[in-house]
């Protein structure tokens, strides 16, 4: 079913009206969601009209419309990508079998856990970003964070639908818990560590949407291969919306880089590493951007889990979660007899070790993520080079600053050299933001609400949203 029912309380293309029991259950969950949104969503902006896109279909073209809406009135819905006729499972022990429309009993707990973990990330990021509107560098940027927020809210609905429809009482309880946990709360934190970090400034937001949302892309791509067809269809459509979130991050950092280089060139700053001189000009120096890359990238790597993982192996073997773009990989998609090179810590050095490929599914997904990130950094470095500066932003070693997996018990530099704890702690502030860096970033954060105007530290975008002019009023803020 591809037509979306927008006449009901919960817009959907899953025929919700024909399943009264499920409809009543979701309508009962709905007030709790709205209460969570008003409490933990964008602070202070619930009554403003925002120029947002809303999904109105699942076709590749014309799937969204743009218009002003107050965020609590946004039409969140349940949308699945079109069903592929005669689709068969592409990997694991069930390879070649028809995809499942119901949850296989033997995989019920494993599959529910996958859905819950994905679902928990969606409200977490909204909570992390709830105060950013107060320091938005422009109405364009304010609108973008709100767009990201409402779509994360819709992605929460996508997972809650699966929990309610396919997992009975356990699923309903898990859906309630998704509204109970809070990002950074000591008693009820979000499940994954990166989603308990603060997002206090806009450079942090751009880094988060660059790296952490890119992890989301990888995880959604892997789930889109699932033998459980409703999950695959749900995540396929989520990927359509996820692209904008990564666009906001990639272009956001690029605009910061571009503005810094423009101001340095205008003021004859020859050395881009002269942090003091650059900061006096009211822009963010490149070394601080590198520190922020080091932090957000390394925290995001932890989201992939252990490099050698029984859980990931079991999910792949059970045909529940595949690899990035599984069907394009030239192998047998069973992985019983193949190996994969995994970076490991051996005798004080980081070396590649061939491991059974079935156990290295996480490591391979992480490699695909790193390759994707390298392309992003190439665009940022081009902006630096275009202004004539010999400085390159880079990704740190995957062993740097890790709390999960193979490298959680060692101390590695961004270059990948293993050092002692004392040296690492002594040099920590060379590699990661310190209090002075964070205070400087916060000192730049100021709200700009005049249409077409931007904070001094960030360049305007190259184009507006949906073809709108530069002075378009993306958020209607009363004078």
C-alpha positions in Angstrom: 0.0 0.0 0.0 1.5 3.4 -1.0 -1.3 5.9 -0.5 -1.1 7.8 2.7 -4.2 8.2 4.9 -4.0 11.8 6.2 -7.5 11.9 7.4 -6.8 9.9 10.5 -5.1 11.0 13.8 -2.0 8.9 12.8 -1.2 9.4 9.1 -0.1 6.0 7.6 0.2 3.8 4.5 -0.2 0.6 6.5 -4.0 0.3 6.5 -4.2 1.2 10.1 -8.0 1.8 9.9 -8.5 -1.9 9.1 -6.8 -3.0 12.3 -8.9 -1.4 15.0 -7.0 -3.0 17.9 -3.7 -1.7 16.7 -5.2 1.7 15.9 -6.6 2.0 19.4 -3.2 1.0 20.9 -1.3 3.6 18.9 -3.9 6.3 19.6 -3.5 5.5 23.3 0.3 6.0 22.9 -0.1 9.2 21.0 -0.9 11.6 23.9 2.2 10.4 25.7 4.3 11.1 22.6 2.8 14.7 22.4 3.5 15.2 26.1 7.1 14.0 25.6 7.5 16.3 22.6 6.2 19.4 24.4 8.4 18.6 27.4 11.6 17.4 25.7 11.3 18.8 22.1 12.6 22.2 21.0 12.4 24.5 24.0 10.5 27.7 23.7 9.5 27.3 20.0 6.4 25.1 20.2 4.0 27.9 19.3 5.9 29.2 16.3 5.2 28.5 12.6 8.1 26.7 11.0 8.7 26.0 7.3 8.9 22.3 7.4 8.7 19.4 4.9 6.2 16.6 5.7 6.2 13.2 4.1 3.0 12.7 2.0 4.0 9.5 0.1 6.8 7.0 -0.4 7.4 7.5 -4.1 11.0 8.6 -5.0 9.6 11.8 -6.6 7.2 14.2 -4.9 7.2 12.4 -1.6 7.2 15.5 0.6 5.5 18.9 0.7 6.7 22.1 2.4 4.7 24.5 4.4 4.3 26.4 7.7 3.3 24.3 10.7 3.5 24.5 14.5 5.7 21.6 15.6 3.2 20.0 18.0 0.8 19.9 15.1 3.3 18.3 12.7 1.7 15.3 10.9 3.9 12.5 12.2 3.0 9.2 10.6 3.8 5.6 9.8 5.3 5.1 6.4 6.7 2.0 4.8 8.5 1.8 1.5 6.6 -0.1 -1.2 6.6 -3.8 -0.9 8.9 -5.6 -3.3 7.1 -8.3 -5.1 8.6 -11.8 -4.6 11.4 -10.4 -2.5 13.7 -13.1 -1.0 16.2 -13.0 1.8 19.7 -12.1 0.6 21.9 -13.4 3.3 22.4 -15.7 6.3 21.0 -19.1 7.0 17.7 -18.3 5.4 19.2 -16.9 2.2 16.9 -17.6 -0.8 13.7 -18.0 1.3 10.8 -15.6 0.9 11.0 -12.7 3.3 8.9 -12.9 6.5 5.8 -10.8 7.0 5.5 -12.0 10.6 8.2 -12.3 13.3 9.8 -15.8 13.4 9.3 -17.1 16.9 12.9 -18.2 17.4 14.1 -14.7 16.6 11.5 -12.7 18.5 13.8 -11.4 21.4 16.7 -10.7 19.1 14.6 -8.8 16.6 12.8 -6.8 19.3 16.1 -5.7 20.7 17.2 -4.4 17.3 14.0 -2.4 17.0 14.3 -1.0 20.5 17.9 0.1 20.1 17.1 1.9 16.9 14.0 3.4 18.3 15.8 4.7 21.4 18.2 6.8 19.3 15.5 8.8 17.7 14.0 10.7 20.7 17.5 10.8 22.3 18.8 13.1 19.6 15.8 15.4 19.9 16.5 15.7 23.7 20.1 16.4 23.0 19.3 19.3 20.7 16.3 20.8 22.5 18.0 24.1 23.4 19.8 24.9 20.2 17.0 27.1 18.9 18.0 29.7 21.5 21.4 30.2 19.8 20.6 29.5 16.2 23.0 31.4 13.9 20.2 32.1 11.5 16.5 31.3 10.7 17.8 28.9 8.0 19.7 27.0 10.6 16.9 27.2 13.2 14.6 25.7 10.7 17.0 22.9 9.9 17.4 21.7 13.5 13.6 21.7 13.8 13.3 19.7 10.6 15.8 17.2 11.9 13.9 17.0 15.2 10.5 16.4 13.7 11.8 13.7 11.4 13.6 12.0 14.3 10.1 12.1 16.0 8.6 10.4 12.9 11.4 7.7 13.0 10.4 7.0 16.6 6.8 6.4 15.3 8.2 4.0 12.8 9.8 1.8 15.4 6.8 2.1 17.8 4.5 0.8 15.1 6.7 -2.3 14.7 6.7 -2.8 18.5 3.0 -2.5 18.8 2.0 -4.5 15.7 4.4 -7.4 16.0 5.6 -7.8 19.6 2.4 -7.8 21.7 2.5 -6.8 25.4 6.3 -6.8 25.4 6.3 -4.4 22.4 3.8 -2.1 24.0 5.9 -1.9 27.2 9.1 -1.2 25.2 7.2 1.6 23.4 6.3 3.2 26.7 9.9 2.9 27.9 11.1 4.8 24.8 9.2 7.8 26.2 10.5 7.3 29.7 14.3 7.3 29.2 16.1 10.6 28.9 19.4 11.6 27.2 22.1 12.1 29.9 19.8 11.1 32.8 21.7 9.2 35.4 18.8 7.1 36.5 17.2 6.4 33.1 19.8 7.2 30.4 19.4 6.4 26.7 20.8 3.0 25.7 23.8 4.0 23.7 26.6 6.2 25.1 26.8 8.8 22.2 23.1 9.6 22.8 23.8 10.7 26.3 26.4 13.3 25.3 25.5 17.0 25.5 25.0 19.1 22.3 25.6 22.6 23.8 26.7 24.5 20.7 26.1 24.5 16.9 29.5 23.1 15.9 28.6 20.1 18.1 25.3 19.8 16.3 26.9 19.9 12.9 29.5 17.3 14.0 26.7 15.1 15.4 24.6 15.3 12.2 27.8 14.6 10.2 29.1 11.6 12.1 26.4 10.2 14.4 23.6 10.5 11.8 26.0 8.8 9.4 26.2 5.9 11.8 22.4 5.9 11.6 22.6 5.7 7.9 24.8 2.6 8.1 22.6 0.9 10.7 19.5 1.7 8.7 21.1 0.3 5.5 22.0 -2.9 7.4 18.4 -3.2 8.8 17.0 -2.5 5.3 18.4 -5.8 4.2 16.5 -7.7 6.9 14.6 -10.8 6.2 11.8 -9.4 8.3 10.1 -7.4 5.6 8.2 -4.8 7.7 11.5 -3.7 9.3 13.3 -3.6 5.9 10.5 -1.5 4.4 10.4 0.9 7.4 14.1 1.6 7.4 14.2 2.0 3.6 11.9 4.9 3.9 13.7 6.3 7.0 16.8 6.5 4.8 15.0 8.9 2.5 14.6 11.4 5.3 18.0 10.7 6.9 19.8 12.2 4.0 18.8 15.7 5.0 20.2 15.3 8.5 23.6 14.4 7.1 23.4 17.2 4.6 22.8 19.7 7.5 26.0 18.4 9.2 28.3 18.2 6.2 27.3 21.6 4.8 27.2 23.1 8.3 30.8 22.3 9.0 31.8 23.4 5.5 30.1 26.8 6.1 32.1 27.2 9.4 35.3 26.2 7.6 34.6 28.6 4.7 33.8 31.5 7.0 37.0 31.0 9.1 39.2 30.8 6.0 37.5 34.0 4.5 38.2 35.9 7.7 41.7 34.6 8.0 42.5 35.6 4.5 40.8 39.0 4.9 43.0 39.7 8.0 46.2 38.3 6.5 46.5 35.4 8.9 49.2 33.2 7.4 49.3 30.5 10.0 45.9 28.8 10.5 47.2 27.1 13.6 47.6 30.4 15.4 44.5 29.8 17.5 44.7 33.0 19.6 44.9 35.3 16.5 42.0 33.5 14.8 39.8 33.5 17.8 40.2 37.2 18.2 38.5 37.6 14.9 35.4 35.9 16.2 35.6 32.7 14.2 36.3 29.1 15.0 39.9 28.1 14.4 40.7 25.0 12.4 42.6 23.2 15.2 39.5 23.4 17.4 37.4 21.9 14.5 39.9 19.1 14.4 39.5 18.5 18.1 35.7 18.4 17.7 36.1 15.9 14.8 38.3 13.7 17.0 35.7 13.7 19.8 32.5 13.2 17.8 34.0 10.7 15.4 35.5 8.5 18.1 32.3 8.5 20.2 30.4 7.5 17.1 32.7 4.6 16.4 31.6 3.1 19.7 28.1 2.9 18.3 29.2 0.1 16.0 29.9 -2.2 19.0 32.8 -4.6 19.4 34.8 -5.3 16.2 34.4 -9.1 16.9 30.8 -9.6 17.9 28.8 -12.7 18.6 25.6 -10.6 18.7 26.2 -9.2 15.2 27.2 -12.6 14.0 24.0 -14.1 15.3 21.8 -11.4 13.8 23.5 -11.9 10.4 23.3 -15.6 10.6 19.6 -15.3 11.5 19.0 -13.1 8.4 17.8 -10.2 10.6 20.5 -7.6 10.0 22.8 -7.6 7.0 25.8 -5.5 5.9 25.9 -2.1 4.2 24.3 -2.6 0.7 24.4 -6.4 1.2 23.2 -7.4 -2.3 26.1 -5.5 -4.0 28.8 -7.5 -2.2 30.5 -10.2 -4.3 30.5 -13.2 -1.9 28.3 -16.0 -0.9 26.4 -14.0 1.7 26.8 -16.9 4.2 30.3 -16.1 5.4 30.9 -19.6 6.8 34.4 -20.0 5.2 35.5 -16.4 4.5 37.7 -14.1 6.4 37.9 -10.3 6.9 40.8 -8.1 8.0 40.2 -6.5 11.4 42.4 -3.9 13.0 43.5 -5.2 16.4 46.0 -4.4 19.2 48.7 -7.1 19.1 51.9 -6.8 21.2 51.7 -3.1 21.5 51.0 -2.4 17.9 47.9 -1.9 15.7 47.8 -4.5 13.0 45.3 -6.1 10.7 44.4 -9.7 11.5 42.2 -12.0 9.4 39.2 -13.0 11.4 36.2 -15.1 10.4 34.0 -12.8 8.4 30.8 -13.9 10.1 32.3 -12.5 13.4 33.5 -9.3 11.8 30.2 -7.9 10.5 30.5 -4.9 12.8 34.1 -4.2 11.7 33.1 -4.2 8.1 30.2 -1.9 8.7 32.6 0.4 10.5 34.9 0.3 7.5 32.1 1.4 5.3 31.3 4.2 7.7 34.9 5.4 7.7 35.1 5.4 3.9 31.9 7.5 3.8 33.4 10.0 6.4 36.6 10.3 4.3 34.5 11.6 1.4 33.0 14.2 3.7 36.3 15.4 5.0 37.5 15.8 1.4 34.9 18.4 0.8 35.9 20.3 4.0 39.6 20.2 3.0 38.8 21.4 -0.5 37.2 24.5 1.1 40.4 25.1 3.0 42.6 24.6 0.0 40.4 26.9 -2.1 41.4 29.7 0.2 45.1 28.9 -0.1 45.8 27.3 3.2 48.0 24.2 3.7 46.0 22.6 6.4 44.1 19.3 6.4 41.4 18.1 8.7 41.6 14.3 9.3 39.9 11.4 10.9 41.8 10.1 13.9 42.8 6.4 14.2 39.9 4.1 15.0 41.8 3.1 18.1 41.7 6.7 19.5 39.5 7.6 22.5 37.5 4.4 22.5 35.2 3.1 25.2 33.8 0.1 23.4 35.5 -2.8 21.6 39.0 -3.9 20.8 40.6 -0.6 21.8 38.7 0.3 24.9 41.6 -0.8 27.2 44.4 0.9 25.4 45.6 4.5 24.9 46.2 5.5 21.3 47.1 8.8 19.7 45.1 10.2 16.8 48.0 8.9 14.6 47.4 5.4 15.9 50.5 5.1 18.2 49.9 3.2 21.4 51.2 5.1 24.4 50.9 4.8 28.2 48.0 6.2 30.2 50.2 9.0 31.7 51.3 10.3 28.4 47.8 10.1 26.9 46.3 12.1 29.8 49.2 14.6 29.7 48.5 15.3 26.0 44.7 14.9 26.1 44.0 18.6 25.6 46.1 18.5 22.4 43.5 16.1 20.8 40.2 16.7 22.5 38.3 19.9 23.3 39.1 21.3 26.8 37.1 23.7 28.9 38.6 26.7 27.3 37.7 25.4 23.8 34.1 24.7 24.9 33.8 28.1 26.6 35.0 29.9 23.5 32.5 28.0 21.3 29.7 29.0 23.7 30.8 32.6 23.6 30.1 32.7 19.9 26.7 31.3 20.1 24.1 34.0 19.6 20.6 33.8 18.2 20.1 35.6 14.9 16.4 36.0 13.9 16.5 38.6 11.1 15.7 36.8 7.8 18.8 36.5 5.6 21.3 37.4 8.4 23.9 35.0 9.9 26.2 34.9 12.9 29.7 36.2 12.2 31.3 32.7 12.6 29.3 30.9 9.9 28.9 31.5 6.1 25.5 31.6 4.5 24.4 28.4 2.6 24.9 28.2 -1.1 21.1 27.7 -1.7 17.9 28.0 0.3 15.5 25.3 1.3 13.1 24.3 -1.5 14.4 27.0 -3.7 13.6 29.8 -1.3 15.5 33.1 -1.5 18.2 34.1 1.0 16.0 36.4 3.1 13.1 33.9 3.4 11.5 33.7 6.8 12.0 30.1 7.7 10.6 30.5 11.2 8.0 33.1 11.9 9.1 34.9 15.1 6.9 37.6 16.3 8.7 41.0 16.8 
